[in-house]
Amino acid sequence: MTLKGILFGSACLMAMSASAHAETTLTIATVNNGDMVRMQALTDDFTSKNPDIKLQWVTLEENVLRERVTTDIATKGGQFDVLTIGTYEVPIWAKQGWLVPLDNLGADYDADDILPPIKAGLTYENKLYAAPFYGESSMIMYRKDLFDAAGLTMPESPTWDFVADAARKVTDKSKEVYGICLRGKAGWGENMAFLSATANSFGARWFDESWKPQFDQPAWKETLDFYVKMLNESGPPGASSNGFNENLALFNSGKCGMWIDATVAASFVTNPKDSSVADKVGFALAPNTGKGKNANWLWAWSLAVPAGSQKVEAAEKFIGWATSKGYTELVAAKEGWANVPPGTRKSLYANPEYTKAAPFAALTLASIESADPTKPTVDPVPYTGVQFVAIPEFQGLGTTVGQYFSAALAGSTTVDEALAQAQATATDVMTEAGYIQ
């Protein structure tokens, strides 16, 4: 071959290589929550800095996302390059070798700035396997105007009895105002996130120290009876179909006196663009029964890279951008400090611009810091996790139990029948998995 031919061939190869590099496409699986939707609208900032990376989004409802992502990673399907997963999955999947450790998030990423409870949940064998997009606990969001009209004063740390009484007093079904909105949609991360945290405050637990299921114990009956009765008396119609997004829509349209859910919702219920009651919202800690545990959970929606990915470098670049201090500043510039993703970094809660703009900041941080995954219950347990049990079997078991409890709320079965079903199913699962003999 002539020198000219060699040079021409080399140029073609280089052009082909550059073209291939320019066409790197990351397929990102994410949940249809407001913060993620906002992130998608801001990704021009990332692609302008990284023109060789294109982004393709798969945005799904929470239960569907979990099912799709779990199936894909367990079968090594390779559909996604970046996964949106939570505090439950990260240590379990990292132990299985299903995730890539995030070692290259950028020189200025500052992983030490991540709040310790959030970082601990995303770490396995001292390595970070997912970066938190936002962190959360749960708390009460309530209508101050409705409480004033009813002559009620919300304590900073109310009891469940106070909450149930207040819910009755502010309910006005003729005006489609319901005293309380709570998750009823079945799912281990939907109604069971709420109910597991609530059960902790009532002194219940999923398993005793020998891994024996505890749904046949009085504390679970008290929990579920209380929940079903309160929603039947003071909740909206069709509560068994409502998850996070459905209740957010109800609250923002003025139909809920109280909503107990993720602290991340605080920026949406106080944003006049989203909420018709933005200037009327107060906050309090999740309720308790005086037994030493509030009904608040601990969670982080986080971004991770599946093992075996051929696009690790590009995926880490994206994750580094989306979970950085710089992204927080981008959201603040576009949407205001109150709307930045909360619950992930110490520096955010030390920032006076944020604490001034976000009336919920102090309670969010207090709720996150008070949730203890290593001691989630009143009585000792062999598991970690506040609103979940950190074992692989929980995802399926939690969803099945959630279906039983959602049916009890809908009235298609009784509380006693739902608890008996939960006890039988949990016993079968734990026996088959070898936890109990």
N, C-alpha and C positions, 0 to 999 in steps of 0.2 A: 504494500500500500504506500502511496506517495505521502510526503509530509503534509501536503495540503489535505489529503484524504484523512490522515490521522487527526489533524487539527479540527477538520469538519466533524469527524466522528466524536471527538472529545467534546466539542461544543454542543452537539446534539445530546450527548449523555448528560452534560451539565444542565442543559435546558430542561431535559426530562426530569432530572433530579429536583431541580428548583420548582418545576410545575407540580411534581408529586408533593413536595414539601408545602407548597402554597395551598394545596387542597386538603390539608389535614382537617378533618371534621370531627369534632367532639360531639357525641350524642349524650345528652345530659337528662337523666331521669329525675324529676322533681315533683313535689307535692303542690297542689293548687292553693296554697295559703298566700295571703296577701303580700308577705315579705318576698316570697319567691317570684310572684308575679311582677312586683316592683323591680326585682333584680333583672328580670328578662328585659324590661324596658330600658335599663341602664347599661346594657352590655355593649353598646357602641363604644363606650369608654375602653372596654377591654379589647375589642376587635380592632379599634383604631391603633392601639399600641402593639397589637399582635396580628398584623394583616395576613399572616400565614395560617391562622387558626380560624375556622368557621365553627359556629355553634348550631347544633340542632337540638331542639327541646322536645321532650316527651313529658307533658304535664298531666298529672293524674290525681284523682281523688285519693285520700289517705289510705284507705283499705286496699284499693286497687294497686296503688304504688307499691305497698309492702308486698303484696302477692307477686306482682310482676318482677320486682327486683330480687326477691328471695328465690323465686324459681330460676331466674336467669343466672344468678351467681352460683347456686347449688348445682346447676346442670352445666356450668361453664358455657352458657349460651353466647356470651360476648355481644349482647345487644347494646350495652351501655359502656361509656368510657368514664363517666362521672355518675356516682350514685348519691341520692339524697337518702340518708339512713339516720337512725337515731342511737341514743345511748344504750338501748337494749342490744342492738345487733353488733355494735362495734367490737367489744371484747370477745364475743362468741365467734364472730366471723374471722377476727384476727387470729384467734387460737386455731381455727380450722385452716389457716393459710389462704383465706379467700380475699384478703385485702393487701394493698401495697402500703408499707410504712411511708409516711409523708416526710421525707428528709429534705426536700428542696422546694420549700414554699417561698423562697426569696430571702435575700440578705437582711431586709428590714422587716421581716414578718413578725418577729418578737413573740414566739410561742409562750414565753414566760409571763406574758401579759394576760393570758387566758385565765379566767377565774378558776381557782383550784378545784371546786366541786365539778365544774364542767370538764376541765381538762382530764381529771382522774377517770371520768366515765368514758373517755375516748382514747385511753392509753392502755396498751397491753405490753407487758415486759419492758416498761420504760420507754416505749416508742409510741408516738402519736400516729394513729391509723385513720383518723378522720378529723377534719377541721370544722369547728362549730360555726354555722352561719348565723343562727341565733340560739340562745339558751333561754330556758323558762322554768318557772315553777308554776303554781296556780294560786289564785286569790279571788276574793269577792269583788266584783264590779257592781255598783248599785246606783240607783237613781236618787240623788239627794232631794230633788223636788218632791218625789213621791213619799220619801221618808218624812220630810218636813210636814207634808199635808196630813200624814198619819200620826204625827206626834212622836216619831221614832228617832232615836239617836244610835247610829251604828258604832259599836265599840271597835277598837282597832283589832282586837282578837276575840270575835264573838263565839258563842256556843252554838251548836246545832239547834238547840231548843229556841234560842233567840231568832235564828234564821227562819225556822219553820213558822214561828209566830208572826214575824215580820212579813213573810211571804203571804200569809193569809190576809194580813191587814192591808197590804198594798194591792192585792188582786182586785180588779174590776173587770170581770169578763164581758160586761155589756159594752165596755170601751176597748176590748181586746188588749187589756193590760194584765199580764200574768205575773204573779209575785216572784216566781223563780223560773229560770231556764237552765236546764242541765242536760248533759249528754245522755242520750238513750239509744243511739245507733249502735248496733252490735259490732264489736271489734276489740281485740286485745289492747289497741291503742286508742280506741274511741270510748265506749261506755265503761270498759274495764279499767282504763286509766283513771277515770273519775271514781269509780266504785272501789277500786283497790286502795286508793289514797283515802277515801272516806272510811273504808273498813279499818284501816290502820288507826284512825282517830277513835273508832268505836271499840278498839281492843281486839279486833279480829286479825287473822293472818291466813295466808293461803295454806301453809303447811306448818306442822309442829316440828320440833327439833329432830324427829325421826322421819321426816318427809311424809307424814300421814296427813292427807287432806283434812281441812278443818271446816268445811261448809255445813257440817252437821252440828256445829257448836252454836251456843246462844248468841255470841257476838255477831256472827254473820246474819242470823235471822233478824236481830235488832237493826243491823245496817240496811238490809234490803227492805224490810217492812217500812222503815223510816223513809227511805228514798222513794218507794212506790207511793206511799200515802201522801208525802209532800207534793210530788209531781201531780198526782191525781187531784189533789185539792187546789193547788196553786200554780200548776204548770200549764203550758200551752197545749192545745190539742195536737195529737200526733207526735208526742214527745219521744216515742220509741224510735222514730226515724231521724231524730235530730243529732247531728254531730257538731263539731266545732264551727264549721262555716254556716250551718243552718241557724245555730244559736246566735252567732255574730250578726247575721242579717236580722233576726228578730230583735235583738237588743238595739241595734242601730236604727231600726224603724220605730222604736219607742214602745215595744210590746213586752219588755221584761223589766220587772222591778229590781231583780238581782240576777246575776249570772256568775257562777263559779266555774272558772276555766283558766286557761293558760294566761300567764302574765303578759305574754307577747300581744294579746288582744288589746291591751290598754291603749296603745297608740292608735288603734283603729277606732275604738269607741270614743276617743277624745278628739278625733280629727273631724273638723266640720265638713270636709269633703266627703267623708264616709258616713258620718253619724248625725242623725237628726236631734240627738240628745247630748251632743259633744260637751256642752257647757254645764251639764247637770250631773256628771258622773263622779262618784266617790269610790274609794278603794279601802279594803280591809283584808287582813290575813284570812286564809282559809279557815273554816270553823273547826272547833274541837268539842270534846265531851268532858274535858277536865281530866283526862287520863294521861296527859303529857305529850300527845301527838296531835298536831294540826293536820288537816286533810289536804296537804299540799304535796305535789310531786316534784320530780326533777327530771328534766329532759333537755336535749339539744338536738335540733335538726342540723345535721352535719353533712359535709361533702367528703366522699371517699373515692378511691380508685380501685376497681376490681383487679385481683391478681391475674397475671397473664395478659393484661392490656398491652397493646402495641403502641399506645399513645400516652405513656406515663408522663413524659416531659411536658407535653402540651396540657394534659389534665392537671398536673400540679401547678402549672402557670395559672390556669383558670381558677383553681381552688385558692391559690395564694392571693389572687386579685379579689375574689368574692368574699373572703373572710378576713380581709386586711383592715388595718386602721384607715388606709386610704379609701377603701370602699365606704366605710362609715362616714368619712368626710364628704364623699361624693353624694351620698343620700342626704346628708345634712344640708349641703349646698342646694340640692334640687327640691327637697321636700320638707326641710326644717329638722332641727335636732330631735324633736319629739318622735320622729318617724324612723330613726335609724334602727337597725337590727339590735335588739337588746340582749343582755344576759350573757355576754361572752368575754368581755375584756374589763380588767380592773381599771384601765385608763379612762374608760367611758364614764364610770361612776365617780371618778375623781375630776371629771370635766365640769366646771360650773355652768357652762353653756347648756350641757345636757340636763343636769339636775334642775336647772331653772326652767327649762322648756318642758320637762317631763315630770308632772306631779306624782307619777306612779313609780319613779325611779327607786326611791328609798325602800318602798315596800317590795318591789321586785327583787332587789338585792337581798333584803332580809329573808324573803321566802326561799330564794335559791340557797342561801347560806344555811338555813335552818333544816333543809331536807337532808337526811342522812341515809344514803343507800346501804350503809353497813349496819345500821340499827333502825330499820324502817317501822318497826312494830312495837307495841307495848311489851309483849312477851317475846322471849328469844326465838329466833328462826335460823335455819341453816342456810338461808339464801341472802343475796344482796339484791337491791333494787327497791325503789319506793312504790311505784305504781305498776311494776312488773316484777317477775321472778326471773333472775338472770340465768336461766337454763334453756337449752335449745328447744325443749318440749313445750315451753310456755306459749310460743307464738300460736300453735294450733290449739292448745288447751285453752288459752285465754280467749280466743275467738269463739270457741264452742261454748264456754261458760257465758260469754257475753251474749250469745244468742239466747240462751236459757233466760238470762236476766232481762233482756229486752222483751222477750215474750211475756214475762211476768208484768212488766210495766205496761205492755199493750193490753193486758187482761186476757190473753189467750191461754195462760196457765197461772197457777197460784205461786206465791212466794215459796211456800213449802215444797211444792212440786219442783220448782226451779232449783232450789237448794239441794234437793234429793238427787236430781239429775246431775248437778255439778259435782256432788260428792261421789256419785257412782262413776262418772266419766273420769274425774281426776284420779280416783283410786285405780281404775283400769290403766290409765296412761302411766302413772308412776310405778305401778307393778310391772308393766311390760317393759318399761325403760330401766328397771332394776334398782330404782330408788328404795322401794319397799318390797318385802318378801310376802 
